[in-house]
Amino acid sequence: MTDTVPGTLPDRLSSDPNSPFYDEELLARGVGIRFKGVEKTNVEEYCVSEGWVRVAVGKAKDRAGNPMTVKLKGAVEPYLQDKPEG
């Protein structure tokens, strides 16, 4: 169980299972990212307090087989994509 209130997202989240900021449950629910007001679908990691996202660069991979990424700075707005039941 996480220490976040339901409906809120952590300050930092990563889609890399080796990262300490990885949360499988939360990612399974679906997390969307608006970066500088634009919907992004290729975000690998984000940090709201520091104002950055890491996005995948094409289909390029590093030596370990992870996607190559670039860090972009700006306003980050994460949100849950799943719809509340009821």
Z-matrix of the N, CA and C atoms (Angstrom, degrees):
N
C 1 1.454
C 2 1.520 1 108.80
N 3 1.332 2 115.92 1 137.99
C 4 1.452 3 119.25 2 -178.92
C 5 1.520 4 109.91 3 -91.21
N 6 1.327 5 116.47 4 164.11
C 7 1.453 6 119.86 5 -178.53
C 8 1.525 7 112.04 6 -94.58
N 9 1.344 8 117.29 7 15.89
C 10 1.456 9 119.97 8 178.21
C 11 1.524 10 110.11 9 -92.41
N 12 1.304 11 116.45 10 149.94
C 13 1.457 12 122.23 11 177.61
C 14 1.525 13 107.86 12 -73.18
N 15 1.349 14 119.23 13 138.58
C 16 1.455 15 120.25 14 178.86
C 17 1.531 16 110.82 15 -54.32
N 18 1.337 17 115.63 16 135.34
C 19 1.453 18 119.98 17 179.96
C 20 1.523 19 113.18 18 93.14
N 21 1.336 20 117.45 19 -9.83
C 22 1.459 21 119.63 20 176.47
C 23 1.513 22 109.30 21 -108.57
N 24 1.306 23 115.80 22 153.91
C 25 1.460 24 120.86 23 -179.02
C 26 1.519 25 110.06 24 -112.65
N 27 1.334 26 117.16 25 152.66
C 28 1.463 27 119.66 26 178.96
C 29 1.529 28 111.57 27 -67.56
N 30 1.313 29 115.65 28 159.79
C 31 1.459 30 121.54 29 178.65
C 32 1.523 31 111.02 30 -63.09
N 33 1.326 32 116.45 31 -32.43
C 34 1.460 33 120.93 32 -177.96
C 35 1.524 34 109.15 33 -137.25
N 36 1.335 35 116.37 34 137.81
C 37 1.459 36 121.53 35 -178.80
C 38 1.518 37 108.70 36 -147.17
N 39 1.341 38 115.97 37 141.58
C 40 1.451 39 121.78 38 -179.95
C 41 1.526 40 110.02 39 -129.52
N 42 1.330 41 116.25 40 148.36
C 43 1.467 42 120.29 41 176.33
C 44 1.529 43 111.57 42 -93.26
N 45 1.332 44 118.17 43 1.44
C 46 1.462 45 123.42 44 179.01
C 47 1.529 46 109.91 45 -87.16
N 48 1.347 47 118.49 46 116.77
C 49 1.469 48 121.13 47 -179.06
C 50 1.531 49 113.94 48 -58.77
N 51 1.320 50 119.19 49 -21.53
C 52 1.463 51 122.20 50 179.74
C 53 1.529 52 112.56 51 -84.45
N 54 1.320 53 117.87 52 -6.77
C 55 1.460 54 122.03 53 -178.11
C 56 1.530 55 110.84 54 -83.86
N 57 1.340 56 117.79 55 145.14
C 58 1.473 57 119.78 56 175.46
C 59 1.534 58 111.90 57 -69.93
N 60 1.333 59 117.84 58 -11.36
C 61 1.461 60 122.03 59 -179.35
C 62 1.531 61 112.17 60 -99.56
N 63 1.332 62 117.10 61 13.12
C 64 1.464 63 123.08 62 179.25
C 65 1.526 64 109.79 63 -80.84
N 66 1.347 65 117.30 64 135.89
C 67 1.467 66 122.46 65 177.61
C 68 1.529 67 107.81 66 -139.70
N 69 1.339 68 115.77 67 97.63
C 70 1.464 69 121.65 68 -174.59
C 71 1.526 70 112.15 69 -59.80
N 72 1.338 71 116.87 70 -43.71
C 73 1.473 72 120.44 71 -179.96
C 74 1.516 73 112.14 72 -58.31
N 75 1.303 74 115.52 73 -47.84
C 76 1.454 75 121.17 74 -178.06
C 77 1.526 76 111.40 75 -65.96
N 78 1.313 77 117.13 76 -42.55
C 79 1.463 78 120.80 77 179.25
C 80 1.530 79 111.22 78 -65.37
N 81 1.340 80 117.41 79 -33.24
C 82 1.458 81 121.12 80 178.00
C 83 1.528 82 111.28 81 -65.37
N 84 1.331 83 117.02 82 -31.42
C 85 1.463 84 121.23 83 177.41
C 86 1.520 85 111.83 84 -70.37
N 87 1.316 86 116.32 85 -25.85
C 88 1.456 87 121.54 86 179.57
C 89 1.521 88 111.66 87 98.80
N 90 1.304 89 116.14 88 113.98
C 91 1.459 90 121.59 89 178.92
C 92 1.524 91 107.59 90 -116.93
N 93 1.316 92 116.34 91 123.58
C 94 1.459 93 121.57 92 176.55
C 95 1.517 94 109.21 93 -101.10
N 96 1.329 95 116.41 94 154.09
C 97 1.456 96 121.78 95 -179.37
C 98 1.523 97 109.76 96 -129.26
N 99 1.328 98 114.76 97 129.52
C 100 1.457 99 121.37 98 168.59
C 101 1.516 100 105.90 99 -107.40
N 102 1.334 101 116.50 100 121.15
C 103 1.461 102 121.74 101 -179.55
C 104 1.519 103 108.16 102 -117.34
N 105 1.327 104 115.73 103 117.83
C 106 1.468 105 122.36 104 -175.12
C 107 1.524 106 110.41 105 54.95
N 108 1.342 107 116.27 106 36.92
C 109 1.457 108 121.85 107 177.61
C 110 1.513 109 115.44 108 81.60
N 111 1.338 110 118.32 109 0.99
C 112 1.466 111 122.49 110 -177.92
C 113 1.526 112 109.35 111 -113.10
N 114 1.331 113 116.56 112 134.77
C 115 1.464 114 122.50 113 178.09
C 116 1.523 115 109.95 114 -66.52
N 117 1.338 116 117.02 115 127.61
C 118 1.465 117 121.96 116 177.99
C 119 1.520 118 108.84 117 -116.64
N 120 1.334 119 116.55 118 134.81
C 121 1.463 120 120.80 119 179.89
C 122 1.525 121 112.56 120 -111.77
N 123 1.330 122 117.86 121 -4.09
C 124 1.469 123 120.81 122 -176.90
C 125 1.526 124 112.68 123 -112.71
N 126 1.332 125 117.25 124 28.32
C 127 1.462 126 121.38 125 -178.90
C 128 1.534 127 109.87 126 -80.15
N 129 1.327 128 116.05 127 126.33
C 130 1.465 129 122.07 128 178.18
C 131 1.530 130 111.20 129 -93.79
N 132 1.348 131 117.02 130 -31.50
C 133 1.455 132 122.14 131 -178.31
C 134 1.520 133 108.09 132 -157.59
N 135 1.343 134 116.09 133 150.15
C 136 1.460 135 119.26 134 175.59
C 137 1.518 136 110.46 135 -141.80
N 138 1.337 137 116.15 136 159.80
C 139 1.454 138 123.09 137 173.59
C 140 1.529 139 107.10 138 -142.96
N 141 1.331 140 116.60 139 113.38
C 142 1.461 141 121.75 140 -176.77
C 143 1.526 142 110.86 141 -70.15
N 144 1.347 143 118.24 142 -48.15
C 145 1.464 144 121.30 143 -175.17
C 146 1.528 145 112.84 144 -63.86
N 147 1.327 146 116.95 145 -34.16
C 148 1.466 147 120.10 146 179.40
C 149 1.525 148 111.69 147 -90.68
N 150 1.334 149 118.15 148 -11.49
C 151 1.456 150 122.65 149 176.06
C 152 1.519 151 114.74 150 68.93
N 153 1.339 152 117.49 151 54.02
C 154 1.457 153 120.78 152 177.00
C 155 1.519 154 112.25 153 -148.54
N 156 1.325 155 115.13 154 158.71
C 157 1.460 156 122.80 155 172.52
C 158 1.530 157 107.41 156 -133.52
N 159 1.321 158 115.56 157 152.37
C 160 1.464 159 121.24 158 170.72
C 161 1.518 160 106.16 159 -109.42
N 162 1.325 161 116.49 160 122.22
C 163 1.459 162 120.83 161 -179.41
C 164 1.520 163 110.01 162 -115.79
N 165 1.330 164 114.92 163 147.16
C 166 1.456 165 120.98 164 178.46
C 167 1.530 166 109.08 165 -68.80
N 168 1.332 167 115.20 166 142.62
C 169 1.463 168 121.35 167 179.46
C 170 1.526 169 107.19 168 -106.46
N 171 1.317 170 116.35 169 99.40
C 172 1.461 171 120.74 170 179.95
C 173 1.513 172 112.21 171 58.85
N 174 1.321 173 116.22 172 -143.81
C 175 1.462 174 121.02 173 179.88
C 176 1.524 175 111.64 174 -106.96
N 177 1.333 176 116.88 175 11.64
C 178 1.463 177 121.47 176 -178.15
C 179 1.534 178 110.71 177 -65.97
N 180 1.327 179 115.42 178 144.52
C 181 1.470 180 122.41 179 179.46
C 182 1.523 181 109.56 180 -124.67
N 183 1.345 182 115.41 181 152.28
C 184 1.463 183 119.32 182 174.79
C 185 1.527 184 109.55 183 -86.68
N 186 1.336 185 117.57 184 -175.09
C 187 1.477 186 121.28 185 -177.92
C 188 1.516 187 113.21 186 -60.70
N 189 1.336 188 117.26 187 -29.24
C 190 1.462 189 121.16 188 -178.94
C 191 1.529 190 112.29 189 -87.60
N 192 1.339 191 117.33 190 0.38
C 193 1.456 192 120.47 191 179.12
C 194 1.523 193 113.92 192 87.54
N 195 1.337 194 116.88 193 7.26
C 196 1.466 195 120.92 194 177.89
C 197 1.521 196 109.46 195 -86.18
N 198 1.341 197 116.97 196 151.79
C 199 1.467 198 118.41 197 179.15
C 200 1.530 199 111.47 198 -64.22
N 201 1.317 200 116.06 199 142.16
C 202 1.466 201 121.09 200 173.98
C 203 1.525 202 106.30 201 -72.21
N 204 1.335 203 116.43 202 137.58
C 205 1.453 204 120.27 203 -176.95
C 206 1.519 205 111.21 204 -130.08
N 207 1.333 206 114.17 205 162.52
C 208 1.453 207 121.53 206 174.08
C 209 1.526 208 106.73 207 -132.70
N 210 1.346 209 115.81 208 141.92
C 211 1.462 210 120.71 209 -179.54
C 212 1.527 211 109.06 210 -92.84
N 213 1.336 212 116.13 211 126.05
C 214 1.459 213 122.35 212 177.90
C 215 1.517 214 108.84 213 -115.00
N 216 1.321 215 117.27 214 137.73
C 217 1.462 216 121.45 215 -179.22
C 218 1.524 217 110.36 216 -103.81
N 219 1.337 218 115.31 217 140.35
C 220 1.457 219 121.43 218 179.09
C 221 1.518 220 110.52 219 160.58
N 222 1.329 221 116.52 220 -174.19
C 223 1.466 222 122.19 221 -179.39
C 224 1.526 223 110.68 222 -70.59
N 225 1.345 224 115.90 223 128.18
C 226 1.464 225 122.33 224 -178.33
C 227 1.530 226 108.52 225 -115.73
N 228 1.342 227 116.78 226 127.98
C 229 1.465 228 122.08 227 178.71
C 230 1.525 229 109.65 228 -127.73
N 231 1.350 230 118.11 229 95.75
C 232 1.464 231 120.02 230 176.64
C 233 1.527 232 110.53 231 -82.32
N 234 1.334 233 116.49 232 151.84
C 235 1.457 234 121.54 233 176.48
C 236 1.525 235 109.45 234 -153.39
N 237 1.332 236 115.86 235 156.82
C 238 1.466 237 120.97 236 177.76
C 239 1.515 238 108.76 237 -82.78
N 240 1.322 239 116.10 238 136.93
C 241 1.459 240 121.09 239 -179.09
C 242 1.531 241 112.05 240 -90.14
N 243 1.331 242 117.59 241 -19.77
C 244 1.462 243 118.57 242 -178.18
C 245 1.524 244 110.25 243 -74.19
N 246 1.311 245 115.28 244 152.80
C 247 1.457 246 120.38 245 -179.29
C 248 1.530 247 109.54 246 -95.72
N 249 1.344 248 118.40 247 138.05
C 250 1.464 249 119.86 248 179.11
C 251 1.525 250 110.46 249 -64.74
N 252 1.341 251 114.89 250 142.48
C 253 1.471 252 119.90 251 179.05
C 254 1.517 253 109.45 252 -79.97
N 255 1.351 254 114.93 253 147.64
C 256 1.446 255 117.32 254 175.42
C 257 1.418 256 114.94 255 131.81
